[in-house]
Amino acid sequence: MRKFLPRTAANPQGFTLIELLVVISIIAILSVVGVTVFTNTQKNSRDTRRKADVDSISKALEANYTSGSATPYPIVTASMFTSGIIPADPQNSGAYVYSGIPAAAATTYTVCTKMESGSGGNASDTNGAAAANGPFYCKKNQQ
């Protein structure tokens, strides 16, 4: 039969308070770093989607351009997109900011979205299309 070892300094059982505090501190630091990286990755992902959506809206408007018309660019409708849905902002589910596209057809357009991550935009403002300042990604008419 196996004899139980007596508790001595040479055979400590359990962890000291310092060891536990060090491990908890390391876990906390790794958690904070992980959450920060995850949040930034989500922002960059949404910004990439915003850029793709603005490009898609611009391409749809250019594809429906009517040369020689008084108002060559039509109103944006769901039928212009293969999905049958007008792209919306991935976070707010709201429409993108349009400038130069009133309730009726127009001669020019600018489609803009505000970048969430604070970088990656190609315009500093939207020429009055939105009141908030910040980096914007915009596409203007090509014709």
C-alpha positions as CSV (number, residue, x, y, z in Angstrom):
1,M,0.0,0.0,0.0
2,R,1.2,3.5,-0.8
3,K,2.1,5.7,2.0
4,F,0.9,9.3,1.9
5,L,3.6,11.9,1.9
6,P,3.6,14.4,4.8
7,R,3.1,18.1,4.0
8,T,6.5,19.7,4.0
9,A,8.2,22.6,2.4
10,A,9.8,20.1,-0.1
11,N,6.3,18.9,-1.1
12,P,4.0,21.9,-1.2
13,Q,0.3,21.3,-2.3
14,G,-1.7,24.0,-4.1
15,F,-0.6,27.4,-5.5
16,T,0.6,30.5,-3.7
17,L,-1.3,33.7,-3.9
18,I,1.4,35.3,-6.0
19,E,1.2,32.5,-8.6
20,L,-2.6,32.8,-8.8
21,L,-2.3,36.6,-9.2
22,V,0.3,36.3,-12.0
23,V,-1.9,33.8,-13.9
24,I,-5.0,35.9,-13.5
25,S,-3.1,39.0,-14.7
26,I,-1.8,37.2,-17.8
27,I,-5.3,36.0,-18.7
28,A,-6.7,39.5,-18.2
29,I,-4.1,41.0,-20.5
30,L,-4.6,38.4,-23.2
31,S,-8.4,39.0,-23.0
32,V,-8.1,42.7,-23.4
33,V,-5.7,42.3,-26.4
34,G,-8.0,39.7,-28.0
35,V,-11.2,41.9,-27.6
36,T,-9.4,44.9,-29.1
37,V,-8.1,43.0,-32.1
38,F,-11.5,41.4,-32.7
39,T,-13.3,44.8,-32.5
40,N,-10.9,46.4,-35.0
41,T,-11.3,43.4,-37.3
42,Q,-15.0,43.8,-37.2
43,K,-14.8,47.5,-38.1
44,N,-12.4,46.8,-41.0
45,S,-14.8,44.1,-42.3
46,R,-17.8,46.4,-42.2
47,D,-15.8,49.2,-43.9
48,T,-14.8,46.7,-46.7
49,R,-18.5,45.8,-47.1
50,R,-19.4,49.5,-47.2
51,K,-16.9,50.2,-50.0
52,A,-18.2,47.2,-52.0
53,D,-21.8,48.4,-51.5
54,V,-20.9,51.9,-52.7
55,D,-19.1,50.5,-55.7
56,S,-22.2,48.3,-56.4
57,I,-24.6,51.3,-56.3
58,S,-22.3,53.3,-58.5
59,K,-22.1,50.5,-61.1
60,A,-25.8,50.0,-61.0
61,L,-26.3,53.7,-61.7
62,E,-23.8,53.7,-64.5
63,A,-25.4,50.6,-66.0
64,N,-28.7,52.4,-66.1
65,Y,-27.3,55.6,-67.5
66,T,-29.5,57.0,-70.4
67,S,-27.4,59.0,-72.8
68,G,-29.0,62.2,-74.2
69,S,-31.7,62.4,-71.5
70,A,-32.3,65.5,-69.5
71,T,-31.9,63.3,-66.4
72,P,-29.6,60.4,-67.4
73,Y,-29.3,58.8,-64.0
74,P,-32.5,57.1,-62.7
75,I,-33.8,56.7,-59.2
76,V,-32.0,53.8,-57.3
77,T,-34.4,50.8,-57.1
78,A,-34.0,47.2,-55.9
79,S,-34.4,45.9,-59.5
80,M,-31.0,47.4,-60.4
81,F,-29.3,44.8,-58.2
82,T,-29.1,41.0,-58.9
83,S,-30.0,40.3,-55.2
84,G,-33.1,42.4,-55.6
85,I,-32.2,44.5,-52.5
86,I,-30.6,47.9,-52.4
87,P,-27.4,47.6,-50.3
88,A,-27.7,49.1,-46.8
89,D,-25.1,49.9,-44.1
90,P,-24.0,46.7,-42.4
91,Q,-24.1,48.1,-38.9
92,N,-27.0,50.5,-38.9
93,S,-29.1,48.8,-41.6
94,G,-29.7,52.3,-42.9
95,A,-29.4,53.6,-46.4
96,Y,-26.1,55.0,-47.7
97,V,-25.8,58.8,-48.1
98,Y,-26.6,60.0,-51.6
99,S,-25.8,63.4,-53.0
100,G,-27.1,64.7,-56.3
101,I,-29.8,62.0,-56.4
102,P,-33.1,63.7,-55.3
103,A,-36.5,61.9,-55.3
104,A,-36.4,62.1,-59.0
105,A,-33.7,61.2,-61.6
106,A,-30.6,63.4,-61.8
107,T,-27.8,64.5,-64.1
108,T,-25.0,63.7,-61.6
109,Y,-24.6,61.6,-58.5
110,T,-22.2,61.0,-55.6
111,V,-22.6,58.0,-53.4
112,C,-20.8,58.2,-50.0
113,T,-20.5,56.2,-46.8
114,K,-18.8,57.1,-43.6
115,M,-15.9,54.8,-42.7
116,E,-16.2,53.4,-39.2
117,S,-12.5,52.6,-38.6
118,G,-11.4,56.2,-39.2
119,S,-9.2,55.4,-42.2
120,G,-9.5,54.0,-45.7
121,G,-11.7,56.8,-47.1
122,N,-11.0,58.7,-50.3
123,A,-12.9,61.9,-49.3
124,S,-12.8,64.2,-46.3
125,D,-16.3,65.4,-46.7
126,T,-19.4,64.7,-48.8
127,N,-20.1,68.2,-50.1
128,G,-23.1,68.6,-47.8
129,A,-24.5,65.1,-48.1
130,A,-23.9,64.5,-44.4
131,A,-23.4,66.7,-41.4
132,A,-20.9,64.5,-39.6
133,N,-17.2,64.9,-40.4
134,G,-14.9,62.0,-40.8
135,P,-13.3,59.8,-43.4
136,F,-15.8,59.0,-46.2
137,Y,-15.6,56.7,-49.2
138,C,-17.3,58.3,-52.2
139,K,-18.0,57.5,-55.9
140,K,-19.1,60.1,-58.4
141,N,-20.7,59.8,-61.7
142,Q,-18.4,58.6,-64.5
143,Q,-20.3,60.0,-67.5
